[in-house]
Amino acid sequence: MRGVTRNNLDRLDVEIPLGVFTSVTGISGSGKSTLISQFLVDALADGLGQRAQAPEQDIDDLEEAIETHGGEIVGGLDGIKRLVVVDQKPIGRTPRSNLATYTGLFDHVRKLFATTSLARSRRYDAGQFLL
């Protein structure tokens, strides 16, 4: 991605590898959600010819619509066939019940974390990794 300008991101250039498990980290307010959940989703949807549906807005949601000021995906679209957005919105009565927990996605991630050499040396199993 090149020249991403949105909310508090100002002409940010980012390379995200394809085909590997990737995590975006940073301090609160650094633009992680803006970059991934907003810009990347919109840009991929446009690049793939999929129009992303606008998320449902709660009546209590006073946040203004976000305007994209700039940025583009400059490579890698040929390696992406489709876009599936999995958000963190609760789908049950508890805040920890989201699509990833119901589909078992986190089970796979926990097992992956448990296979690291540090986890094995500390004798951690998948249950030690709560997401």
Backbone torsions as a table, in degrees:
resi	resn	phi	psi	omega
1	MET	NA	142.5	-178.5
2	ARG	-134.2	137.0	172.9
3	GLY	69.1	31.4	-177.9
4	VAL	-69.8	118.0	178.8
5	THR	-129.6	109.4	-177.5
6	ARG	-164.4	138.4	-177.0
7	ASN	47.9	-116.9	-177.7
8	ASN	-96.6	10.7	175.3
9	LEU	-92.5	130.2	-175.4
10	ASP	-126.7	101.8	179.0
11	ARG	52.7	45.7	-178.3
12	LEU	-79.4	133.5	173.0
13	ASP	-108.9	129.5	-176.2
14	VAL	-139.5	138.6	171.6
15	GLU	-113.7	125.0	178.1
16	ILE	-118.9	119.7	-177.7
17	PRO	-70.1	147.9	176.2
18	LEU	-98.7	150.7	175.0
19	GLY	83.7	9.1	177.7
20	VAL	-136.2	157.5	177.1
21	PHE	-75.3	121.4	-174.9
22	THR	-125.1	141.4	178.4
23	SER	-123.2	140.0	176.0
24	VAL	-109.7	121.1	-177.1
25	THR	-124.3	162.6	177.3
26	GLY	165.0	171.0	-179.0
27	ILE	-71.7	163.5	178.9
28	SER	-58.2	131.8	178.3
29	GLY	85.0	7.0	-176.7
30	SER	-82.3	-9.4	176.1
31	GLY	105.7	14.4	-179.0
32	LYS	-59.5	-52.1	-178.3
33	SER	-67.2	-38.8	177.6
34	THR	-60.3	-45.0	-177.9
35	LEU	-66.0	-50.2	-172.1
36	ILE	-88.1	-56.1	-172.4
37	SER	-75.9	-20.3	-179.2
38	GLN	-109.5	-69.1	-174.9
39	PHE	-63.1	-53.2	-175.2
40	LEU	-60.7	-43.5	179.6
41	VAL	-61.8	-46.8	179.9
42	ASP	-64.4	-44.5	-177.8
43	ALA	-66.8	-40.8	177.3
44	LEU	-65.0	-43.5	179.4
45	ALA	-59.0	-43.8	178.3
46	ASP	-64.7	-45.3	-178.5
47	GLY	-64.5	-30.2	-179.6
48	LEU	-93.4	-2.3	-178.2
49	GLY	76.0	20.0	177.3
50	GLN	-106.9	124.1	176.8
51	ARG	-88.2	117.8	179.6
52	ALA	-69.5	137.6	177.5
53	GLN	-75.0	141.7	177.0
54	ALA	-68.1	135.0	179.6
55	PRO	-66.7	149.6	176.8
56	GLU	-64.8	139.8	-179.1
57	GLN	-109.4	134.8	175.7
58	ASP	-74.8	152.4	177.8
59	ILE	-61.3	-34.9	-178.5
60	ASP	-78.7	-6.5	-176.9
61	ASP	-77.2	109.4	-176.9
62	LEU	-98.4	1.4	-178.1
63	GLU	-67.7	134.8	179.9
64	GLU	-74.3	159.5	176.0
65	ALA	-61.6	143.7	-177.1
66	ILE	-92.4	132.4	-178.9
67	GLU	-104.7	132.6	177.0
68	THR	-84.4	126.1	-178.6
69	HIS	-100.8	-23.2	180.0
70	GLY	175.2	168.0	178.2
71	GLY	125.6	154.4	179.3
72	GLU	-154.4	157.1	171.9
73	ILE	-92.7	122.2	-173.4
74	VAL	-102.6	-4.1	178.6
75	GLY	-172.8	161.4	175.0
76	GLY	96.0	-10.8	-178.9
77	LEU	-62.7	-27.0	179.3
78	ASP	-67.5	-18.2	178.3
79	GLY	-93.5	3.5	-178.2
80	ILE	-117.5	124.8	-177.6
81	LYS	-96.0	-34.8	-178.3
82	ARG	-154.3	164.3	-179.1
83	LEU	-119.0	124.8	175.2
84	VAL	-124.4	118.6	-177.6
85	VAL	-97.2	122.6	176.1
86	VAL	-116.4	108.6	-178.6
87	ASP	-96.4	-178.5	-175.6
88	GLN	-103.6	13.0	-179.3
89	LYS	-65.9	134.8	177.8
90	PRO	-64.5	139.9	176.9
91	ILE	-115.9	1.9	176.8
92	GLY	-125.3	-158.3	-178.2
93	ARG	-82.2	-18.8	-179.2
94	THR	-108.1	149.4	-178.3
95	PRO	-65.3	-17.1	-179.3
96	ARG	-88.1	-0.9	179.6
97	SER	-96.4	97.4	177.4
98	ASN	-126.3	178.8	-175.4
99	LEU	-56.8	-37.7	-178.3
100	ALA	-66.4	-34.8	179.2
101	THR	-74.8	-38.9	-179.2
102	TYR	-68.4	-34.6	-178.3
103	THR	-85.6	-8.3	179.6
104	GLY	85.2	10.2	-179.7
105	LEU	-57.5	-44.0	-178.3
106	PHE	-66.2	-27.7	176.7
107	ASP	-60.1	-42.6	178.8
108	HIS	-66.4	-40.1	179.8
109	VAL	-65.6	-43.9	178.3
110	ARG	-59.2	-44.1	179.4
111	LYS	-63.5	-38.6	177.6
112	LEU	-63.4	-45.3	177.8
113	PHE	-60.5	-38.1	-178.0
114	ALA	-68.3	-18.0	179.7
115	THR	-86.6	-4.8	179.7
116	THR	-68.1	154.6	-177.7
117	SER	-63.6	-36.5	178.4
118	LEU	-64.9	-44.0	179.3
119	ALA	-63.4	-42.5	178.9
120	ARG	-64.9	-39.3	-179.9
121	SER	-66.3	-28.9	178.1
122	ARG	-93.8	2.2	179.9
123	ARG	59.1	39.8	175.9
124	TYR	-84.0	138.5	171.6
125	ASP	-107.2	-178.5	-175.7
126	ALA	-58.8	-30.4	-179.5
127	GLY	-65.8	-15.9	179.4
128	GLN	-75.7	-18.2	-174.1
129	PHE	-104.2	95.9	179.2
130	LEU	-95.3	127.1	-178.4
131	LEU	-110.2	NA	NA
